[in-house]
Amino acid sequence: MTPAEASFKMHSLCSQAPVVPVLVIDDLAHAVPLARALIAGGLSVLEVTLRTPVALAAIAAMATVPGATVGAGTLITASDVSAAKAAGAEFGVSPGATPALLDACEAADLPLLPGAASITEVMTLLARGYSVQKFFPAEANGGVAALSAISGPLPQVQFCPTGGVNTHNAPEYLALKNVICVGGSWVAPSALLARGDWQGITALARAASSLQS
C-alpha cells in the first residue's frame, strides 16, 4: 500500500464521524459490549491502543462485531504492525513515525495514521505521501492555535488531533478547516468500563457523534 493510498483510506475512515474513540482495554470481556455500545452511539471506527496485555485479543474480538472498523493504536515497531494485522486490525495509528514503522505498514498493506508533533515532521510525512496525519500530543503542542497556523503553509494536510482533546475543546478543533476528526478517550472512561455501564457509554458516543465536523 502506498502512502497516498493509506491517506485516502484514512481520510475515508476519519470522515465517518467527528470522533475516533481511543480505547484502553484492560478486561477482554469488555471488548465486544464496548464495541456494540459505541456503534449504537454512532461511532464505528475504533482505535484500540496496544497498551495492555489483552489489546490484541480485544482487537480480534471487536473485529467480529457487525459494523465495527477496528484499528490498532500506539504502533511503535514493525512487530507491532505484524501483530496488529494478524489480530484483524484494519488500520493503524502511531504517536510518531519512523522510517521502519512506515515501511512495515506499507509492506503489510495496513493503512496508517502517522503521528506528527512539529512542522518538520508534518512536512517529512507529506513528502513521503502522507497527507492525513495525527497531531499528537495536540494540547501540549499548541492545540488549536498550532493547527490553525500549520494550515497556512500546509493546507493540503488534514489532521486528527489527539492528546488532551475532550468534550469541551473538541468543537474548537473540529471548527478548523484542516481537521477531519479528533481522537479521544472520553467516550469510554475507565469508570464506566469498570461498571459495565454500556448505556452510559452509548450516551457519550451519541453526544460525540453529534459534534460538528
C-alpha positions in Angstrom: 0.0 0.0 0.0 1.4 3.4 -1.0 1.3 6.3 1.4 -1.2 8.1 -0.8 -3.4 5.0 -0.8 -3.1 4.8 3.0 -4.0 8.5 3.4 -7.0 8.1 1.1 -8.2 5.2 3.2 -7.6 7.1 6.5 -9.4 10.1 5.1 -12.4 7.9 4.4 -12.4 6.4 7.9 -11.8 9.7 9.7 -14.7 11.3 7.8 -17.2 8.8 9.1 -17.7 10.5 12.5 -16.2 13.6 14.2 -14.6 11.4 16.9 -12.5 8.3 16.8 -12.6 6.7 20.3 -9.1 5.9 21.7 -9.7 2.8 23.8 -7.6 1.3 26.6 -9.0 -2.1 27.3 -7.8 -4.0 30.4 -10.5 -6.6 30.6 -11.1 -8.7 27.4 -14.7 -9.3 28.5 -15.4 -5.6 27.9 -14.3 -5.7 24.2 -17.4 -6.8 22.5 -20.0 -5.0 24.6 -17.9 -1.8 24.4 -17.8 -2.0 20.6 -21.5 -2.5 20.4 -22.2 0.4 22.8 -20.0 2.8 20.7 -21.6 1.7 17.5 -25.0 2.2 18.9 -24.0 5.8 19.7 -22.8 6.4 16.1 -19.1 5.7 16.5 -17.9 2.7 14.4 -14.3 3.5 13.7 -12.5 2.4 16.9 -8.8 2.6 17.9 -7.6 0.1 20.5 -4.3 1.1 21.9 -1.6 -1.5 22.3 -1.0 -0.5 25.9 -2.5 -3.5 27.7 -1.8 -7.3 27.7 -5.3 -8.0 26.2 -5.2 -5.3 23.5 -4.5 -7.7 20.5 -7.2 -10.1 21.7 -9.6 -7.2 22.2 -9.0 -6.1 18.6 -9.7 -9.7 17.3 -12.9 -9.8 19.4 -14.1 -6.4 18.4 -13.4 -7.1 14.7 -16.2 -9.7 14.8 -18.8 -7.1 15.8 -21.0 -6.1 12.8 -20.4 -2.6 11.8 -17.1 -2.2 13.6 -13.9 -0.9 11.9 -11.2 -1.7 14.4 -7.7 -0.3 14.3 -4.6 -0.6 16.5 -3.2 2.4 18.2 0.3 3.0 19.7 2.1 1.2 16.9 5.8 1.7 17.5 7.7 -1.2 15.9 7.4 -3.4 12.8 6.5 -6.3 15.1 3.5 -4.2 16.4 2.4 -3.9 12.8 2.6 -7.6 12.2 0.8 -8.4 15.4 -2.0 -5.8 14.8 -2.5 -7.1 11.2 -2.7 -10.7 12.4 -5.3 -9.7 15.1 -7.5 -8.2 12.4 -6.8 -4.5 12.7 -8.0 -2.7 9.6 -5.8 0.4 10.2 -3.0 1.6 12.4 -2.3 4.7 14.4 1.1 5.8 15.7 2.2 8.5 18.2 5.1 9.4 15.8 6.6 8.0 12.6 9.9 6.3 11.9 11.0 5.0 8.5 10.9 1.4 9.8 7.4 1.8 11.0 6.2 3.4 7.8 8.0 0.7 5.8 6.3 -2.0 7.8 2.8 -0.6 7.4 3.3 -0.1 3.7 4.6 -3.7 3.3 1.7 -5.1 5.3 -0.9 -3.1 3.4 -2.1 -1.6 6.7 -3.4 2.0 6.3 -1.6 4.2 8.9 -2.5 7.5 10.6 1.1 8.6 11.4 1.8 10.9 14.2 3.5 14.3 13.9 4.2 16.9 16.5 6.2 19.6 14.6 6.0 21.3 11.3 9.2 19.5 10.1 7.6 16.1 11.0 4.4 17.1 9.1 6.5 18.1 6.1 8.5 14.9 6.2 5.4 12.8 6.2 3.9 14.8 3.5 7.0 14.4 1.3 6.6 10.7 1.7 2.9 10.9 0.6 1.0 11.0 3.9 -1.5 13.9 3.6 -3.6 12.7 6.5 -1.8 12.7 9.9 -2.4 12.5 13.6 -1.3 15.7 15.5 0.0 14.4 18.9 0.1 15.4 21.7 -2.3 18.0 20.5 -2.8 20.2 23.5 0.8 20.0 24.6 1.9 21.1 21.1 -0.1 24.3 20.9 -3.5 22.8 20.3 -6.0 24.7 18.1 -3.6 27.7 17.6 -0.8 25.5 16.3 -3.0 23.6 13.9 -4.5 26.8 12.6 -1.0 28.2 12.0 0.0 25.0 10.2 -2.9 25.3 7.8 -1.4 28.4 6.3 1.7 26.9 4.7 0.4 23.3 4.5 -3.3 23.5 3.6 -3.1 20.1 1.9 -2.5 18.2 5.1 -5.5 17.0 7.1 -5.3 16.1 10.8 -6.8 14.0 13.6 -5.6 15.8 16.7 -5.3 13.6 19.8 -3.9 14.1 23.2 -5.7 16.4 25.6 -8.8 16.6 23.4 -12.0 16.3 25.3 -15.7 17.1 25.1 -15.1 20.7 25.9 -12.4 21.6 23.4 -13.3 19.2 20.6 -15.6 21.6 18.9 -12.8 24.2 18.6 -10.6 21.6 16.9 -13.4 20.4 14.6 -14.1 24.0 13.5 -10.6 24.1 11.9 -10.6 23.5 8.1 -7.6 21.2 8.4 -9.2 18.9 11.0 -11.2 15.9 9.8 -11.9 14.4 13.2 -10.5 14.2 16.7 -9.3 11.3 18.7 -10.4 11.0 22.3 -10.8 8.6 25.3 -13.6 10.5 27.0 -16.3 8.4 25.2 -15.2 5.3 27.1 -14.0 6.4 30.6 -12.5 3.8 32.8 -15.2 4.3 35.5 -18.0 3.4 33.1 -16.0 0.4 31.7 -15.4 -0.9 35.2 -19.1 -0.8 36.0 -20.1 -2.2 32.6 -22.3 0.9 32.0 -22.8 0.3 28.3 -25.8 2.6 28.1 -23.7 5.4 29.6 -21.0 4.8 27.0 -23.6 4.8 24.2 -24.9 8.2 25.5 -21.4 9.6 25.5 -20.8 8.3 22.0 -24.1 9.7 20.7 -23.1 13.1 22.1 -19.7 12.8 20.4 -21.1 11.7 17.1 -23.3 14.8 17.0 -20.4 17.2 17.2 -19.9 19.3 14.1 -17.0 18.2 11.9 
